[in-house]
């Protein structure tokens, strides 16, 4: 029996993709999207007016005087990623942040919130610029490949448009610093 026949993956719905990610996380002890270990994993959390998140990973660090809680919110899509998907993830992150702030005052812990948006690579070049501009969010292209199975690749780094010009940046530097070496 080959490995490919053991892992028959069907991502015909976000629910099935979510289930795969959760099962791999529990089985391996790490998130298959971030390759990080977590102490807790939660699925389909109702965040009130902010919506229902796909998956939330929680970890904490007891090494310093104050406990630091690390939350990673995962938003999964089986379609090509678009700007509203980023908005959805950021809404969940904001809801968790506001909720944790209430407890932080009472219990005195620190926290950090990160997000992962995973789906098919966007067809829109401008989406990649958005992905590069949002702090604490990683955007990952996921797909199925007959040879490799589950394939993930960061899409929020190293992107540039064809014929991208940096003439405007030279103008700003020249004007601001009086530098004319261009």
C-alpha positions as CSV (number, residue, x, y, z in Angstrom):
1,X,0.0,0.0,0.0
2,X,1.5,3.3,-1.0
3,X,1.5,6.5,1.1
4,X,-0.7,8.2,-1.5
5,X,-3.5,5.6,-1.0
6,X,-3.3,6.0,2.8
7,X,-3.9,9.8,2.6
8,X,-6.8,10.2,0.2
9,X,-7.4,13.9,0.6
10,X,-10.7,15.5,-0.4
11,X,-10.9,19.2,-0.1
12,X,-14.3,19.6,-1.7
13,X,-15.4,21.8,1.2
14,X,-13.8,24.1,3.8
15,X,-15.1,21.7,6.4
16,X,-13.1,18.8,5.0
17,X,-10.0,21.0,4.7
18,X,-10.5,22.1,8.3
19,X,-10.9,18.5,9.4
20,X,-7.7,17.5,7.6
21,X,-5.7,20.3,9.2
22,X,-7.1,19.5,12.7
23,X,-6.4,15.7,12.3
24,X,-2.8,16.3,11.1
25,X,-2.3,18.7,14.0
26,X,-3.5,16.2,16.6
27,X,-1.6,13.3,14.9
28,X,1.7,15.1,14.5
29,X,1.6,17.5,17.4
30,X,2.2,20.4,15.0
31,X,0.2,22.6,12.7
32,X,0.8,21.5,9.1
33,X,0.5,25.1,7.9
34,X,3.0,26.8,10.3
35,X,5.1,23.8,11.4
36,X,4.8,25.0,15.0
37,X,3.8,23.0,18.1
38,X,0.8,24.1,20.1
39,X,-0.6,23.1,23.5
40,X,-4.3,23.5,22.5
41,X,-6.3,23.4,19.3
42,X,-9.9,24.6,18.9
43,X,-12.2,24.4,16.0
44,X,-15.3,26.4,15.0
45,X,-15.1,28.9,17.9
46,X,-18.0,31.3,18.2
47,X,-16.5,34.7,18.6
48,X,-19.8,36.5,19.0
49,X,-20.3,39.4,16.7
50,X,-16.9,38.8,15.2
51,X,-18.0,35.4,13.6
52,X,-17.0,31.8,13.9
53,X,-13.3,31.0,13.4
54,X,-12.1,27.9,11.5
55,X,-9.2,26.8,13.8
56,X,-7.4,28.5,16.7
57,X,-4.1,27.2,18.1
58,X,-3.1,28.3,21.6
59,X,0.3,28.1,23.2
60,X,1.9,29.8,26.1
61,X,5.3,30.5,27.5
62,X,6.0,30.2,31.2
63,X,9.7,31.1,31.0
64,X,9.5,34.6,32.2
65,X,7.8,36.3,35.1
66,X,4.6,36.8,33.2
67,X,2.9,34.2,31.2
68,X,2.7,35.0,27.5
69,X,-0.3,33.5,25.7
70,X,0.3,32.9,21.9
71,X,-2.8,32.6,19.8
72,X,-2.8,31.7,16.1
73,X,-6.0,32.1,14.2
74,X,-6.3,30.0,11.0
75,X,-8.7,30.9,8.3
76,X,-9.1,28.3,5.5
77,X,-10.5,28.7,2.0
78,X,-10.8,26.2,-0.8
79,X,-11.1,29.1,-3.3
80,X,-8.7,31.7,-4.6
81,X,-7.9,34.2,-1.8
82,X,-9.4,37.7,-2.0
83,X,-9.3,40.8,0.1
84,X,-12.5,39.9,2.0
85,X,-10.8,36.7,3.2
86,X,-8.1,38.9,4.8
87,X,-10.8,41.1,6.4
88,X,-12.5,38.0,7.8
89,X,-9.3,36.8,9.4
90,X,-8.5,40.2,10.8
91,X,-12.0,40.5,12.3
92,X,-11.5,37.2,14.2
93,X,-8.1,38.4,15.4
94,X,-9.5,41.7,16.6
95,X,-12.3,39.8,18.5
96,X,-9.9,37.6,20.3
97,X,-7.6,40.6,21.1
98,X,-10.5,42.5,22.6
99,X,-11.6,39.5,24.6
100,X,-8.1,38.8,25.9
101,X,-7.6,42.5,26.9
102,X,-10.4,42.1,29.5
103,X,-8.6,39.2,31.2
104,X,-5.2,40.7,30.8
105,X,-6.1,43.5,33.2
106,X,-7.4,41.0,35.8
107,X,-4.7,38.3,35.5
108,X,-1.7,40.3,34.3
109,X,-0.5,38.2,31.4
110,X,0.9,39.1,28.0
111,X,-0.4,37.9,24.7
112,X,0.3,37.9,21.0
113,X,-2.1,37.1,18.2
114,X,-1.0,35.9,14.8
115,X,-3.1,34.8,11.8
116,X,-2.7,32.4,8.9
117,X,-4.8,32.8,5.8
118,X,-4.6,29.7,3.7
119,X,-6.2,28.9,0.3
120,X,-5.5,28.9,-3.4
121,X,-3.1,31.5,-4.6
122,X,-4.9,34.7,-5.5
123,X,-5.5,35.6,-9.1
124,X,-5.1,39.3,-8.2
125,X,-1.6,40.7,-8.0
126,X,-2.7,43.4,-5.6
127,X,-3.7,40.8,-3.0
128,X,-0.1,39.9,-2.5
129,X,0.7,43.5,-1.8
130,X,-2.1,43.4,0.8
131,X,-0.6,40.2,2.3
132,X,2.8,41.8,2.6
133,X,1.4,44.9,4.3
134,X,-0.6,43.2,7.1
135,X,1.6,42.6,10.3
136,X,1.3,39.3,12.2
137,X,-0.5,37.5,9.3
138,X,1.0,34.8,7.1
139,X,-0.7,34.0,3.8
140,X,-0.2,30.5,2.5
141,X,-1.1,29.0,-0.9
142,X,-2.4,25.4,-0.4
143,X,-3.1,22.8,-3.0
144,X,-3.2,19.1,-3.7
145,X,-0.5,17.7,-5.9
146,X,-0.6,14.1,-7.3
147,X,3.1,13.7,-6.6
148,X,3.5,15.6,-3.3
149,X,0.0,15.4,-1.8
150,X,-0.7,18.4,0.4
151,X,1.4,21.3,-0.8
152,X,1.8,24.7,1.0
153,X,3.8,27.7,0.0
154,X,4.0,31.2,1.5
155,X,2.7,33.7,-1.0
156,X,3.3,36.9,0.9
157,X,7.0,37.4,0.2
158,X,9.2,38.3,-2.6
159,X,6.5,39.3,-5.0
160,X,7.0,42.1,-7.5
161,X,5.1,43.1,-10.6
162,X,6.6,42.9,-14.1
163,X,8.0,46.3,-15.2
164,X,7.9,47.5,-11.6
165,X,9.6,50.9,-11.5
166,X,11.4,52.5,-8.5
167,X,11.7,55.9,-10.1
168,X,9.2,57.4,-7.6
169,X,11.4,56.2,-4.7
170,X,14.4,57.8,-6.3
171,X,12.4,61.1,-6.5
172,X,11.5,60.9,-2.8
173,X,15.1,60.2,-1.8
174,X,16.5,63.0,-4.0
175,X,14.0,65.5,-2.7
176,X,14.2,64.6,1.0
177,X,18.0,64.2,1.1
178,X,19.2,66.3,-1.8
179,X,20.9,63.2,-3.2
180,X,21.2,63.4,-7.0
181,X,23.4,60.3,-7.7
182,X,20.7,58.6,-9.9
